[in-house]
Amino acid sequence: MSENASEQSAAETTATDTAEAPAQDATDWKSEARKWEARAKENSAKVAELSPLAERLAEIEESSKTAEQKAAERAAALEESDREKGATISGLESKLLRYEVAAAKGLDLKAALRLQGSTKEELEADADDFAKSFIAGGVGEVPGAGSRGTTDVKTTPGLGTLTHAYETAGK
């Protein structure tokens, strides 16, 4: 029986502890929010107050630079601009070379962007491989091109051929 009494006493102690715990953890969130809002407003006011001073400091530092420092900064800015323009020009030259190779190989200009390589020779080799992948069974045979009166191109059945066969079948 003493065991039951001690167990009951322990259970009551735990129950009262858990009942008091929410009371202790209860925080006045509204007052906390007001406190942080007040701090934010103070900091915002300080930033507004210090902003003109920071601008003035930047002006003073700029005026105290020597002509050599200013020239060095301008030179660095110009070099950066030249690098950016060089990259743009390089990209445009590469794109132009792809278009030239595609046109020379008889490829659609949309296929030019697919070509891989950094030199003209690499692009030409890739264009040849690309063209071969679309020619089935040898030179002059175009899969699915259909034939509408052309005799110089050997075709495999495709939408054009099937449409022509359908149109002529009813006649």
C-alpha positions in Angstrom: 0.0 0.0 0.0 2.9 2.3 0.7 4.0 1.7 -2.8 0.6 2.8 -4.2 0.8 5.9 -2.0 4.2 6.8 -3.3 3.2 6.2 -6.9 0.1 8.3 -6.4 2.2 11.1 -4.8 4.6 11.0 -7.8 1.8 11.2 -10.3 0.3 14.2 -8.4 3.6 15.9 -8.4 4.1 15.3 -12.2 0.5 16.6 -12.8 1.1 19.8 -10.9 4.5 20.3 -12.6 2.9 20.0 -16.0 0.1 22.3 -15.0 2.5 25.0 -13.8 4.8 24.6 -16.9 2.4 26.2 -19.4 1.8 29.0 -16.9 5.6 29.6 -16.7 6.1 29.3 -20.5 3.2 31.6 -21.3 4.9 34.6 -22.9 3.2 37.9 -23.6 3.8 37.8 -27.4 2.2 41.2 -28.0 4.7 42.9 -25.6 7.6 41.0 -27.3 6.4 42.1 -30.7 6.1 45.7 -29.5 9.6 45.5 -28.1 11.1 44.3 -31.3 9.1 46.8 -33.4 10.5 49.6 -31.2 14.0 48.3 -31.7 13.5 48.2 -35.5 12.2 51.8 -35.5 15.2 52.9 -33.5 17.6 51.2 -35.9 15.8 52.6 -38.9 16.1 56.1 -37.4 19.9 55.6 -36.8 20.4 54.4 -40.4 18.5 57.5 -41.7 20.7 59.7 -39.5 24.0 58.0 -40.5 23.3 57.8 -44.3 24.2 61.4 -45.2 27.4 61.0 -43.1 28.4 57.9 -45.1 27.8 59.7 -48.4 29.9 62.6 -47.1 32.7 60.2 -46.1 32.7 58.7 -49.6 33.0 62.1 -51.1 35.9 63.0 -48.9 37.7 59.7 -49.7 37.1 60.3 -53.4 38.5 63.8 -53.3 41.6 62.7 -51.3 42.6 60.2 -53.9 45.6 61.0 -56.0 45.4 61.4 -59.8 47.3 58.1 -60.1 44.7 56.2 -58.0 41.9 57.7 -60.0 43.6 56.7 -63.3 44.3 53.2 -62.0 40.6 52.8 -61.1 39.5 54.1 -64.6 42.0 51.7 -66.2 40.7 48.7 -64.3 37.1 49.6 -65.2 38.1 49.9 -68.9 39.9 46.6 -68.8 36.8 44.9 -67.3 34.7 46.5 -70.1 37.1 45.3 -72.7 37.0 41.7 -71.3 33.2 41.7 -71.4 33.2 43.1 -75.0 35.8 40.5 -76.0 33.7 37.7 -74.7 30.7 39.0 -76.6 32.6 39.3 -79.8 34.1 35.9 -79.4 30.6 34.4 -78.9 29.3 36.2 -82.0 32.3 35.0 -84.1 31.7 31.4 -82.9 28.0 31.7 -83.9 28.9 33.2 -87.3 31.3 30.4 -87.9 28.6 27.8 -87.1 26.2 29.5 -89.5 28.9 29.6 -92.3 29.7 25.9 -91.9 26.0 25.0 -91.8 25.3 27.0 -95.0 28.4 25.5 -96.7 27.3 21.9 -95.9 23.7 22.6 -96.9 22.2 22.3 -93.5 19.3 24.2 -92.2 20.4 27.3 -90.3 18.6 26.0 -87.2 20.9 23.1 -87.2 23.9 25.5 -87.0 23.4 26.0 -83.3 23.6 22.3 -82.7 27.0 22.0 -84.3 29.8 21.2 -81.8 33.5 22.3 -82.1 35.8 25.2 -81.5 37.5 25.3 -84.9 36.2 25.4 -88.4 37.5 21.9 -89.1 35.8 20.5 -86.0 32.5 22.2 -87.0 32.8 20.8 -90.6 33.4 17.3 -89.3 30.4 17.6 -87.0 28.3 19.0 -89.8 29.2 16.0 -91.9 28.2 13.6 -89.1 25.0 15.5 -88.5 24.1 15.4 -92.2 24.9 11.6 -92.4 22.6 10.9 -89.4 19.6 12.3 -91.5 20.4 10.4 -94.7 19.2 6.9 -94.6 20.7 4.3 -96.8 23.2 6.5 -98.6 23.4 9.8 -100.5 20.3 11.2 -101.9 17.8 9.3 -99.9 15.8 11.4 -97.5 13.5 9.6 -95.0 9.9 10.8 -95.1 10.4 13.6 -97.7 7.8 12.3 -100.0 7.9 12.6 -103.8 5.8 15.1 -105.6 7.1 14.9 -109.1 10.8 14.9 -108.2 12.9 12.1 -109.7 16.4 13.1 -108.5 15.7 12.3 -104.9 15.0 8.7 -103.8 12.6 8.8 -100.9 11.3 6.4 -98.3 7.6 6.5 -97.4 6.7 9.5 -95.4 3.8 11.9 -94.9 4.3 13.5 -98.4 4.4 10.1 -100.1 1.4 8.9 -98.2 -0.6 12.0 -98.8 0.2 11.8 -102.5 -0.8 8.1 -102.6 -4.1 8.9 -100.8 -4.9 11.7 -103.2 -4.2 9.6 -106.3 -5.9 6.5 -105.0 -9.4 8.0 -105.4 -8.8 9.0 -109.0 
